[in-house]
Amino acid sequence: MDDETKDSNGAVLADGDSVQLIRDLKVKNSSLNLKRGSTMKNIRLTGNPEEIEVKDGKSTLVLKTCYLKKA
């Protein structure tokens, strides 16, 4: 089993990388919408290879890697 965290194109992600959104995303329980092409900097890997964490202002978001590409 492969435990590497990869983006939608298969590039390996590491802590501190920057990623771009490849589609608009609605944030659950919030009126916040993340637009396609937005760059998220300084990502953190989680225990799940299909998810990453990013800080957006004061909040921390967990994003699925299938909606991201390495910037």
N, CA and C atoms as an extended XYZ file, in Angstrom:
213
Properties=species:S:1:pos:R:3:atomname:S:1:resname:S:1:resid:I:1 pbc="F F F"
N         0.839       -1.182        0.000 N   MET     1
C         0.000        0.000        0.000 CA  MET     1
C         0.879        1.237        0.000 C   MET     1
N         0.478        2.239       -0.775 N   ASP     2
C         1.267        3.449       -0.926 CA  ASP     2
C         0.757        4.514        0.032 C   ASP     2
N         1.613        4.944        0.975 N   ASP     3
C         1.204        5.920        1.983 CA  ASP     3
C         1.638        7.335        1.650 C   ASP     3
N         2.130        7.591        0.426 N   GLU     4
C         2.530        8.940        0.050 CA  GLU     4
C         1.297        9.769       -0.255 C   GLU     4
N         1.356       11.041        0.107 N   THR     5
C         0.271       11.962       -0.204 CA  THR     5
C         0.544       12.562       -1.568 C   THR     5
N        -0.402       12.378       -2.499 N   LYS     6
C        -0.219       12.852       -3.870 CA  LYS     6
C        -1.365       13.768       -4.261 C   LYS     6
N        -1.079       14.719       -5.168 N   ASP     7
C        -2.128       15.603       -5.677 CA  ASP     7
C        -2.885       14.913       -6.810 C   ASP     7
N        -3.769       15.650       -7.461 N   SER     8
C        -4.600       15.066       -8.512 CA  SER     8
C        -3.799       14.611       -9.728 C   SER     8
N        -2.601       15.167       -9.920 N   ASN     9
C        -1.754       14.798      -11.048 CA  ASN     9
C        -0.723       13.727      -10.697 C   ASN     9
N        -0.682       13.295       -9.439 N   GLY    10
C         0.248       12.256       -9.017 CA  GLY    10
C         1.557       12.774       -8.455 C   GLY    10
N         1.712       14.105       -8.311 N   ALA    11
C         2.929       14.676       -7.722 CA  ALA    11
C         2.890       14.471       -6.208 C   ALA    11
N         4.016       14.090       -5.639 N   VAL    12
C         4.098       13.840       -4.201 CA  VAL    12
C         4.119       15.170       -3.456 C   VAL    12
N         3.287       15.276       -2.418 N   LEU    13
C         3.209       16.477       -1.591 CA  LEU    13
C         3.981       16.270       -0.298 C   LEU    13
N         4.555       17.364        0.226 N   ALA    14
C         5.301       17.323        1.482 CA  ALA    14
C         4.860       18.503        2.347 C   ALA    14
N         5.170       18.443        3.638 N   ASP    15
C         4.862       19.560        4.535 CA  ASP    15
C         5.510       20.841        4.011 C   ASP    15
N         4.758       21.937        4.033 N   GLY    16
C         5.284       23.230        3.620 CA  GLY    16
C         5.110       23.545        2.149 C   GLY    16
N         4.612       22.605        1.350 N   ASP    17
C         4.379       22.859       -0.076 CA  ASP    17
C         3.225       23.831       -0.268 C   ASP    17
N         3.122       24.370       -1.476 N   SER    18
C         1.985       25.187       -1.880 CA  SER    18
C         1.178       24.404       -2.903 C   SER    18
N        -0.156       24.528       -2.821 N   VAL    19
C        -1.041       23.836       -3.745 CA  VAL    19
C        -2.078       24.811       -4.290 C   VAL    19
N        -2.632       24.472       -5.458 N   GLN    20
C        -3.692       25.257       -6.076 CA  GLN    20
C        -4.946       24.412       -6.164 C   GLN    20
N        -6.101       25.059       -6.011 N   LEU    21
C        -7.378       24.367       -6.161 CA  LEU    21
C        -7.690       24.207       -7.637 C   LEU    21
N        -8.227       23.042       -8.022 N   ILE    22
C        -8.560       22.821       -9.427 CA  ILE    22
C       -10.061       22.943       -9.676 C   ILE    22
N       -10.840       23.216       -8.623 N   ARG    23
C       -12.272       23.482       -8.779 CA  ARG    23
C       -12.772       24.285       -7.594 C   ARG    23
N       -13.926       24.949       -7.752 N   ASP    24
C       -14.536       25.699       -6.653 CA  ASP    24
C       -15.012       24.719       -5.587 C   ASP    24
N       -14.800       25.080       -4.330 N   LEU    25
C       -15.222       24.225       -3.219 CA  LEU    25
C       -16.054       25.028       -2.229 C   LEU    25
N       -17.140       24.441       -1.750 N   LYS    26
C       -17.928       25.022       -0.682 CA  LYS    26
C       -17.449       24.426        0.627 C   LYS    26
N       -17.318       25.269        1.646 N   VAL    27
C       -16.870       24.810        2.952 CA  VAL    27
C       -18.102       24.481        3.781 C   VAL    27
N       -18.129       23.263        4.326 N   LYS    28
C       -19.271       22.831        5.136 CA  LYS    28
C       -19.435       23.732        6.352 C   LYS    28
N       -20.695       23.953        6.744 N   ASN    29
C       -21.045       24.737        7.932 CA  ASN    29
C       -20.481       26.152        7.898 C   ASN    29
N       -20.328       26.706        6.715 N   SER    30
C       -19.792       28.055        6.560 CA  SER    30
C       -20.317       28.650        5.266 C   SER    30
N       -20.297       29.961        5.172 N   SER    31
C       -20.680       30.623        3.923 CA  SER    31
C       -19.457       30.820        3.026 C   SER    31
N       -18.317       30.305        3.448 N   LEU    32
C       -17.063       30.474        2.712 CA  LEU    32
C       -17.026       29.580        1.474 C   LEU    32
N       -16.633       30.161        0.345 N   ASN    33
C       -16.403       29.411       -0.884 CA  ASN    33
C       -14.956       29.616       -1.305 C   ASN    33
N       -14.273       28.542       -1.633 N   LEU    34
C       -12.898       28.621       -2.118 CA  LEU    34
C       -12.936       28.560       -3.634 C   LEU    34
N       -12.310       29.521       -4.285 N   LYS    35
C       -12.363       29.637       -5.736 CA  LYS    35
C       -11.268       28.811       -6.406 C   LYS    35
N       -11.581       28.328       -7.610 N   ARG    36
C       -10.611       27.585       -8.410 CA  ARG    36
C        -9.420       28.487       -8.708 C   ARG    36
N        -8.224       27.945       -8.603 N   GLY    37
C        -7.011       28.703       -8.858 CA  GLY    37
C        -6.418       29.338       -7.619 C   GLY    37
N        -7.135       29.296       -6.487 N   SER    38
C        -6.605       29.844       -5.232 CA  SER    38
C        -5.397       29.029       -4.797 C   SER    38
N        -4.377       29.718       -4.328 N   THR    39
C        -3.168       29.045       -3.859 CA  THR    39
C        -3.183       28.959       -2.342 C   THR    39
N        -2.959       27.777       -1.829 N   MET    40
C        -2.857       27.538       -0.396 CA  MET    40
C        -1.399       27.242       -0.086 C   MET    40
N        -0.817       28.029        0.801 N   LYS    41
C         0.603       27.888        1.116 CA  LYS    41
C         0.792       27.162        2.435 C   LYS    41
N         1.948       26.579        2.586 N   ASN    42
C         2.375       25.978        3.850 CA  ASN    42
C         1.409       24.893        4.323 C   ASN    42
N         1.200       23.879        3.498 N   ILE    43
C         0.285       22.801        3.849 CA  ILE    43
C         0.901       21.894        4.912 C   ILE    43
N         0.046       21.157        5.607 N   ARG    44
C         0.494       20.137        6.562 CA  ARG    44
C        -0.151       18.824        6.181 C   ARG    44
N         0.625       17.764        6.216 N   LEU    45
C         0.092       16.433        5.917 CA  LEU    45
C        -0.606       15.880        7.147 C   LEU    45
N        -1.632       15.076        6.913 N   THR    46
C        -2.348       14.408        8.002 CA  THR    46
C        -1.994       12.926        7.957 C   THR    46
N        -2.582       12.148        8.817 N   GLY    47
C        -2.350       10.710        8.809 CA  GLY    47
C        -2.998       10.028        7.617 C   GLY    47
N        -3.955       10.697        6.991 N   ASN    48
C        -4.673       10.154        5.836 CA  ASN    48
C        -4.012       10.668        4.556 C   ASN    48
N        -3.545        9.798        3.657 N   PRO    49
C        -2.878       10.259        2.436 CA  PRO    49
C        -3.807       10.960        1.449 C   PRO    49
N        -5.120       10.959        1.704 N   GLU    50
C        -6.062       11.624        0.808 CA  GLU    50
C        -6.467       13.009        1.304 C   GLU    50
N        -5.879       13.486        2.420 N   GLU    51
C        -6.247       14.775        2.998 CA  GLU    51
C        -5.018       15.560        3.420 C   GLU    51
N        -5.146       16.906        3.365 N   ILE    52
C        -4.120       17.802        3.896 CA  ILE    52
C        -4.811       18.862        4.746 C   ILE    52
N        -4.039       19.568        5.557 N   GLU    53
C        -4.555       20.684        6.345 CA  GLU    53
C        -3.908       21.967        5.860 C   GLU    53
N        -4.698       23.045        5.811 N   VAL    54
C        -4.186       24.373        5.475 CA  VAL    54
C        -4.812       25.387        6.416 C   VAL    54
N        -4.113       26.477        6.660 N   LYS    55
C        -4.651       27.580        7.451 CA  LYS    55
C        -5.192       28.611        6.491 C   LYS    55
N        -6.435       29.027        6.721 N   ASP    56
C        -7.064       30.088        5.934 CA  ASP    56
C        -7.491       31.156        6.925 C   ASP    56
N        -6.636       32.148        7.108 N   GLY    57
C        -6.895       33.138        8.151 CA  GLY    57
C        -6.673       32.489        9.503 C   GLY    57
N        -7.691       32.549       10.362 N   LYS    58
C        -7.569       31.947       11.686 CA  LYS    58
C        -8.084       30.510       11.720 C   LYS    58
N        -8.767       30.078       10.662 N   SER    59
C        -9.343       28.735       10.662 CA  SER    59
C        -8.438       27.740        9.951 C   SER    59
N        -8.546       26.489       10.353 N   THR    60
C        -7.813       25.398        9.728 CA  THR    60
C        -8.797       24.578        8.907 C   THR    60
N        -8.457       24.335        7.641 N   LEU    61
C        -9.315       23.579        6.745 CA  LEU    61
C        -8.649       22.259        6.385 C   LEU    61
N        -9.447       21.219        6.237 N   VAL    62
C        -8.953       19.938        5.749 CA  VAL    62
C        -9.475       19.787        4.325 C   VAL    62
N        -8.561       19.613        3.370 N   LEU    63
C        -8.922       19.522        1.956 CA  LEU    63
C        -8.561       18.156        1.399 C   LEU    63
N        -9.385       17.659        0.502 N   LYS    64
C        -9.108       16.401       -0.194 CA  LYS    64
C        -8.071       16.666       -1.279 C   LYS    64
N        -7.104       15.784       -1.429 N   THR    65
C        -6.032       15.971       -2.403 CA  THR    65
C        -6.509       15.800       -3.835 C   THR    65
N        -7.667       15.193       -4.059 N   CYS    66
C        -8.170       15.026       -5.422 CA  CYS    66
C        -8.614       16.355       -6.029 C   CYS    66
N        -8.735       17.416       -5.233 N   TYR    67
C        -9.115       18.741       -5.729 CA  TYR    67
C        -7.937       19.707       -5.781 C   TYR    67
N        -6.719       19.194       -5.645 N   LEU    68
C        -5.529       20.042       -5.565 CA  LEU    68
C        -4.497       19.661       -6.597 C   LEU    68
N        -3.667       20.643       -6.957 N   LYS    69
C        -2.460       20.357       -7.736 CA  LYS    69
C        -1.313       21.141       -7.135 C   LYS    69
N        -0.136       20.591       -7.221 N   LYS    70
C         1.047       21.224       -6.633 CA  LYS    70
C         1.369       22.497       -7.395 C   LYS    70
N         1.636       23.577       -6.667 N   ALA    71
C         1.924       24.871       -7.306 CA  ALA    71
C         3.413       25.041       -7.523 C   ALA    71
